[in-house]
């Protein structure tokens, strides 16, 4: 019995040893698997999206949209939101801090500039692109034929003194379609909102017509003589003007060139200061810019810029109704208007616009790039923004 007990005890003592060695063997086999496992990588934090808001002038709408689309392809973490509304809205939104960048066609007036300064920050204004105001119309009988309009005839149409499309003065300028011009009243479509396009066009009319200058004058909003005659219709923004024109036979309107290109509308050849009838094209807009020495004030004194400088430029090939449209930004003293991230994004975008954005591949139809010396003024202004 003692031998049997001793044998059983020996067996019992051996069992834990075997089990332990089995566990050790399992651990040794697992070791290579742990070593071969892929290293754990820490998740990367996506780069924060920066939103830049801008509103105002619809004169450069198609150009702004193209810049935004092209820029965001290479800078997907910057989202740029554009709302039109006219130059007046652009200036007011900028003043109230509703936008990071304001858009205005004519330079800001001194009284508004003083309001900007009252915020405790320094406003900066400089050109972004060159565009042209054109005359378009909806006369079914002549379709897309480009009429010729002399300076006096153009002014008298908008003064309401020329009432019908078959007026002898219009027929004399356009003998090839004289017999097609109908005896229908001319409906004048104009902007109803505070508009830089209106300011440019009415400034030009004031330059070429003493009567217009004395009776109506120039500005973002004017009292249109044709409204009192029952032949004037107001539209909001350049898109609103085009919409009304397209559905109103025998109407005429002023707008930015890109809108007539996009909507396949005719444009009139306007008599320039040399007596030549010139249609609006890239070449004739460039001729107008080349014909004058542009005078852009320091961006800290943007209100001193003269709207008239590109209008009625000399040169036989110069289209007469050409103008800059402008950026408004803040110098950002004490980070009053932009966070450091916003300021950096704004500066990067503006630098791109004033360099790459001026190249032909980034220009929308109907616009012309800035002269190099004008772009440099803008680039120096951008450097002033505190980031």
Secondary structure per residue as TSV (DSSP state, phi and psi in degrees):
chain	resnum	aa	ss	phi	psi
A	1	X	-	360.0	-41.6
A	2	X	H	-60.8	-39.5
A	3	X	H	-64.6	-39.8
A	4	X	H	-65.2	-43.8
A	5	X	H	-61.7	-42.9
A	6	X	H	-64.3	-38.0
A	7	X	H	-65.3	-43.3
A	8	X	H	-63.8	-41.0
A	9	X	H	-61.3	-40.5
A	10	X	H	-63.2	-40.6
A	11	X	H	-63.6	-44.5
A	12	X	H	-61.9	-37.4
A	13	X	H	-68.5	-28.0
A	14	X	H	-78.4	-27.2
A	15	X	H	-58.7	-51.3
A	16	X	H	-59.4	-36.3
A	17	X	H	-64.1	-42.7
A	18	X	H	-65.1	-43.4
A	19	X	H	-63.0	-42.6
A	20	X	H	-64.3	-43.3
A	21	X	H	-65.5	-32.5
A	22	X	H	-65.8	-40.8
A	23	X	H	-65.8	-39.9
A	24	X	H	-64.4	-39.4
A	25	X	H	-63.3	-38.3
A	26	X	H	-65.4	-41.0
A	27	X	H	-64.6	-41.2
A	28	X	H	-63.8	-34.7
A	29	X	H	-71.9	-31.0
A	30	X	H	-74.6	-26.7
A	31	X	H	-55.1	-47.9
A	32	X	H	-60.3	-33.2
A	33	X	H	-64.9	-41.7
A	34	X	H	-66.1	-38.6
A	35	X	H	-66.7	-35.3
A	36	X	H	-80.6	-11.7
A	37	X	S	-63.2	146.7
A	38	X	-	-68.2	141.8
A	39	X	-	-65.3	146.5
A	40	X	-	-78.4	128.3
A	41	X	-	-104.5	140.8
A	42	X	-	-77.1	135.9
A	43	X	-	-64.1	139.4
A	44	X	-	-88.9	143.2
A	45	X	-	-84.6	122.7
A	46	X	-	-59.6	145.6
A	47	X	-	-64.8	134.4
A	48	X	-	-66.2	135.8
A	49	X	-	-79.0	132.4
A	50	X	E	-106.0	129.5
A	51	X	E	-102.5	128.8
A	52	X	E	-116.0	124.3
A	53	X	E	-105.0	138.2
A	54	X	E	-145.8	145.5
A	55	X	E	-149.3	171.4
A	56	X	E	125.9	-130.8
A	57	X	-	-47.3	133.0
A	58	X	S	-96.9	-9.8
A	59	X	T	-50.2	-45.4
A	60	X	T	-97.4	20.4
A	61	X	H	-50.0	-54.0
A	62	X	H	-67.3	-31.2
A	63	X	H	-69.9	-42.9
A	64	X	H	-60.2	-45.6
A	65	X	H	-61.3	-39.7
A	66	X	H	-68.0	-44.8
A	67	X	H	-57.9	-45.3
A	68	X	H	-60.5	-48.1
A	69	X	H	-61.4	-45.4
A	70	X	H	-68.0	-41.4
A	71	X	H	-68.7	-41.0
A	72	X	H	-71.6	-17.2
A	73	X	H	-64.9	-35.6
A	74	X	H	-102.7	-6.3
A	75	X	-	-136.6	67.7
A	76	X	T	-65.6	-15.6
A	77	X	T	-89.2	6.1
A	78	X	E	-115.3	120.4
A	79	X	E	-107.9	121.1
A	80	X	E	-110.8	121.0
A	81	X	E	-106.6	122.1
A	82	X	E	-115.4	130.6
A	83	X	E	-126.6	133.3
A	84	X	E	-74.1	-126.3
A	85	X	E	104.7	-9.6
A	86	X	-	97.7	160.4
A	87	X	H	-62.1	-36.7
A	88	X	H	-60.6	-44.6
A	89	X	H	-64.8	-40.0
A	90	X	H	-59.5	-42.1
A	91	X	H	-67.9	-43.2
A	92	X	H	-67.9	-42.7
A	93	X	H	-61.3	-40.7
A	94	X	H	-63.8	-43.5
A	95	X	H	-61.7	-40.9
A	96	X	H	-81.1	-3.5
A	97	X	T	77.5	19.5
A	98	X	S	-81.3	-17.6
A	99	X	-	-132.6	159.9
A	100	X	S	-86.0	-34.7
A	101	X	E	-128.7	129.5
A	102	X	E	-95.6	154.9
A	103	X	E	-125.1	123.7
A	104	X	E	-142.8	135.5
A	105	X	S	-74.3	-66.5
A	106	X	S	-74.7	153.6
A	107	X	-	-58.9	148.8
A	108	X	-	-63.5	139.9
A	109	X	-	-74.3	159.3
A	110	X	H	-61.6	-36.8
A	111	X	H	-64.7	-38.8
A	112	X	H	-71.0	-37.1
A	113	X	H	-58.8	-39.7
A	114	X	H	-64.8	-35.5
A	115	X	H	-66.1	-38.8
A	116	X	H	-57.9	-46.8
A	117	X	H	-63.7	-29.0
A	118	X	T	-66.3	-14.0
A	119	X	T	-74.3	-12.7
A	120	X	T	92.0	6.2
A	121	X	S	-124.9	161.9
A	122	X	-	-96.9	117.8
A	123	X	E	-76.8	152.8
A	124	X	E	-130.9	129.5
A	125	X	E	-127.3	135.2
A	126	X	E	-159.4	153.6
A	127	X	E	-64.5	151.0
A	128	X	E	-117.9	-29.5
A	129	X	E	-164.1	166.6
A	130	X	E	-112.6	135.6
A	131	X	E	-138.7	178.1
A	132	X	E	-132.1	140.3
A	133	X	E	-91.0	131.3
A	134	X	E	-124.3	164.1
A	135	X	E	-107.1	125.0
A	136	X	E	-128.0	165.9
A	137	X	E	-158.3	163.8
A	138	X	E	-126.9	90.0
A	139	X	-	-121.5	97.3
A	140	X	T	-51.9	-35.5
A	141	X	T	-65.8	-25.4
A	142	X	T	-112.7	-3.0
A	143	X	T	56.8	-124.8
A	144	X	T	-95.0	13.4
A	145	X	-	-60.9	132.6
A	146	X	-	-86.1	105.6
A	147	X	-	-69.6	157.4
A	148	X	E	-101.7	133.2
A	149	X	E	-129.7	119.9
A	150	X	-	-75.2	169.2
A	151	X	H	-63.0	-44.9
A	152	X	H	-69.4	-38.0
A	153	X	H	-66.6	-42.3
A	154	X	H	-59.0	-48.7
A	155	X	H	-62.9	-41.4
A	156	X	H	-71.4	-28.2
A	157	X	H	-63.7	-46.9
A	158	X	H	-78.1	-20.2
A	159	X	H	-76.5	-16.4
A	160	X	T	89.0	4.9
A	161	X	-	-75.1	-29.9
A	162	X	-	-98.3	115.1
A	163	X	-	-97.3	-34.2
A	164	X	B	-117.9	151.9
A	165	X	T	-66.2	-26.7
A	166	X	T	-93.7	23.9
A	167	X	-	-56.3	140.8
A	168	X	H	-58.8	-31.8
A	169	X	H	-69.2	-37.0
A	170	X	H	-71.4	-42.0
A	171	X	H	-62.7	-39.2
A	172	X	H	-64.5	-36.1
A	173	X	H	-73.9	-21.0
A	174	X	-	-132.9	65.4
A	175	X	G	-61.9	-28.1
A	176	X	G	-68.2	-20.3
A	177	X	G	-125.7	14.1
A	178	X	T	-54.6	-41.1
A	179	X	T	-76.9	-9.1
A	180	X	T	-97.5	-17.3
A	181	X	-	-66.9	123.8
A	182	X	-	-84.5	157.5
A	183	X	S	-85.6	68.7
A	184	X	-	-124.6	144.4
A	185	X	B	-67.1	140.7
A	186	X	-	-81.9	121.9
A	187	X	E	-98.2	120.9
A	188	X	E	-95.4	119.4
A	189	X	E	-100.1	127.7
A	190	X	E	-135.6	173.1
A	191	X	E	-76.4	142.0
A	192	X	-	-99.7	-17.5
A	193	X	S	-99.8	172.4
A	194	X	-	-70.6	109.2
A	195	X	-	-126.8	131.3
A	196	X	H	-68.8	-34.5
A	197	X	H	-60.9	-41.6
A	198	X	H	-63.1	-42.7
A	199	X	H	-60.4	-42.1
A	200	X	H	-65.5	-48.3
A	201	X	H	-66.1	-44.9
A	202	X	H	-71.2	-27.5
A	203	X	H	-65.4	-43.0
A	204	X	H	-62.4	-45.3
A	205	X	H	-61.3	-36.3
A	206	X	H	-67.7	-28.5
A	207	X	H	-75.5	-31.9
A	208	X	H	-102.1	-11.5
A	209	X	-	-135.0	114.2
A	210	X	H	-63.4	-38.3
A	211	X	H	-63.3	-43.6
A	212	X	H	-62.6	-45.1
A	213	X	H	-58.5	-39.4
A	214	X	H	-80.4	-36.8
A	215	X	H	-91.1	-31.5
A	216	X	T	-120.6	-52.6
A	217	X	-	82.9	-165.0
A	218	X	-	-128.1	158.0
A	219	X	S	158.3	174.4
A	220	X	S	-71.3	-23.8
A	221	X	S	-134.0	131.1
A	222	X	-	-137.0	163.9
A	223	X	-	-89.0	111.1
A	224	X	-	-79.8	121.6
A	225	X	H	-55.5	-35.7
A	226	X	H	-66.8	-23.1
A	227	X	H	-62.6	-39.4
A	228	X	H	-71.0	-19.0
A	229	X	T	-93.4	-1.9
A	230	X	T	77.6	17.5
A	231	X	-	-121.5	20.1
A	232	X	E	-117.1	140.3
A	233	X	E	-134.2	132.5
A	234	X	E	-100.1	139.5
A	235	X	E	-127.0	145.7
A	236	X	S	-86.5	121.3
A	237	X	H	71.7	163.5
A	238	X	H	-59.6	-37.0
A	239	X	H	-62.0	-37.7
A	240	X	H	-66.6	-39.1
A	241	X	H	-62.3	-46.3
A	242	X	H	-63.9	-39.6
A	243	X	H	-61.0	-44.2
A	244	X	H	-66.3	-45.1
A	245	X	H	-57.3	-45.3
A	246	X	H	-64.6	-29.3
A	247	X	T	-103.0	8.3
A	248	X	S	-122.4	97.1
A	249	X	T	-58.1	142.8
A	250	X	T	72.3	23.9
A	251	X	E	-98.1	162.1
A	252	X	E	-138.2	150.2
A	253	X	E	-155.3	162.3
A	254	X	E	-110.7	143.0
A	255	X	E	-161.4	-178.4
A	256	X	E	-85.5	146.1
A	257	X	H	-52.0	-40.5
A	258	X	H	-60.1	-28.4
A	259	X	H	-71.1	-34.9
A	260	X	H	-73.4	-33.0
A	261	X	H	-66.6	-48.0
A	262	X	H	-63.0	-32.9
A	263	X	T	-102.9	7.8
A	264	X	T	54.2	51.9
A	265	X	-	-109.3	154.3
A	266	X	-	-73.9	157.2
A	267	X	-	-131.5	143.5
A	268	X	-	-81.2	148.3
A	269	X	E	-86.0	120.1
A	270	X	E	-100.6	138.9
A	271	X	E	-69.1	124.3
A	272	X	-	-92.4	-176.6
A	273	X	T	-67.5	-17.6
A	274	X	T	-88.8	1.0
A	275	X	S	84.5	9.1
A	276	X	-	-95.4	142.1
A	277	X	E	-90.3	116.9
A	278	X	E	-122.9	128.8
A	279	X	-	-85.6	152.2
A	280	X	-	-78.7	116.5
A	281	X	-	-140.8	171.2
A	282	X	H	-56.7	-42.1
A	283	X	H	-66.7	-41.7
A	284	X	H	-75.5	-28.4
A	285	X	H	-70.3	-44.0
A	286	X	H	-61.2	-37.2
A	287	X	H	-63.2	-36.6
A	288	X	H	-67.0	-42.6
A	289	X	H	-65.5	-40.7
A	290	X	H	-69.7	-21.7
A	291	X	T	-80.0	-7.5
A	292	X	S	-131.6	156.3
A	293	X	-	-93.2	106.4
A	294	X	-	-67.8	140.2
A	295	X	-	-122.4	96.0
A	296	X	-	-101.0	121.1
A	297	X	-	-70.6	171.2
A	298	X	-	-55.2	135.4
A	299	X	G	-55.7	-19.9
A	300	X	G	-78.2	-7.0
A	301	X	G	-131.7	46.8
A	302	X	G	-57.8	-26.9
A	303	X	G	-65.2	-13.9
A	304	X	G	-82.8	-6.7
A	305	X	-	-71.2	142.0
A	306	X	-	-98.0	119.8
A	307	X	G	-60.3	-29.0
A	308	X	G	-73.0	-12.0
A	309	X	G	-61.1	-32.6
A	310	X	G	-97.8	-8.3
A	311	X	T	-79.8	141.4
A	312	X	T	52.6	45.8
A	313	X	-	-68.1	151.8
A	314	X	S	-71.3	161.3
A	315	X	S	116.6	132.9
A	316	X	T	-62.2	-30.6
A	317	X	T	-96.2	2.2
A	318	X	-	-78.7	125.2
A	319	X	-	-74.3	134.9
A	320	X	S	-83.8	-11.3
A	321	X	-	-117.5	77.3
A	322	X	E	-122.8	144.0
A	323	X	E	-156.2	158.6
A	324	X	E	-79.9	155.5
A	325	X	E	-122.6	152.3
A	326	X	E	-124.2	153.6
A	327	X	E	-90.4	148.8
A	328	X	E	-125.8	124.1
A	329	X	E	-137.9	168.8
A	330	X	E	-102.9	148.9
A	331	X	-	-70.6	-21.3
A	332	X	-	71.8	45.0
A	333	X	G	-62.8	134.1
A	334	X	G	53.8	28.2
A	335	X	G	53.5	40.2
A	336	X	S	-68.5	-34.5
A	337	X	S	-116.4	-25.2
A	338	X	-	-130.0	143.9
A	339	X	-	-74.1	163.9
A	340	X	H	-55.5	-38.6
A	341	X	H	-66.6	-43.0
A	342	X	H	-64.4	-44.4
A	343	X	H	-60.2	-43.4
A	344	X	H	-63.5	-43.3
A	345	X	H	-64.7	-40.7
A	346	X	H	-63.2	-45.6
A	347	X	H	-63.0	-43.0
A	348	X	H	-62.2	-43.4
A	349	X	H	-65.4	-46.1
A	350	X	H	-65.1	-39.4
A	351	X	H	-61.9	-41.0
A	352	X	H	-63.0	-45.7
A	353	X	H	-58.9	-42.4
A	354	X	H	-80.6	-5.9
A	355	X	T	-121.1	-83.7
A	356	X	G	-59.3	-39.2
A	357	X	G	-64.7	-15.6
A	358	X	G	-89.8	-5.6
A	359	X	S	-77.1	151.2
A	360	X	G	-51.9	-38.0
A	361	X	G	-67.7	-15.7
A	362	X	G	-110.0	8.0
A	363	X	-	-98.2	135.0
A	364	X	-	-80.4	155.2
A	365	X	T	-59.4	135.3
A	366	X	T	100.5	-1.7
A	367	X	-	-123.7	155.5
A	368	X	B	-128.5	139.2
A	369	X	-	-64.4	158.4
A	370	X	-	-69.9	148.8
A	371	X	-	-59.4	146.5
A	372	X	H	-54.9	-42.3
A	373	X	H	-66.5	-29.0
A	374	X	H	-74.7	-40.7
A	375	X	H	-60.7	-37.5
A	376	X	H	-64.6	-34.9
A	377	X	H	-61.8	-42.3
A	378	X	H	-65.2	-41.5
A	379	X	H	-63.2	-38.4
A	380	X	H	-67.0	-35.1
A	381	X	H	-65.7	-41.7
A	382	X	H	-59.4	-37.2
A	383	X	H	-62.4	-20.9
A	384	X	T	-78.7	-17.4
A	385	X	S	-69.3	126.8
A	386	X	-	-79.9	123.8
A	387	X	-	-124.9	360.0
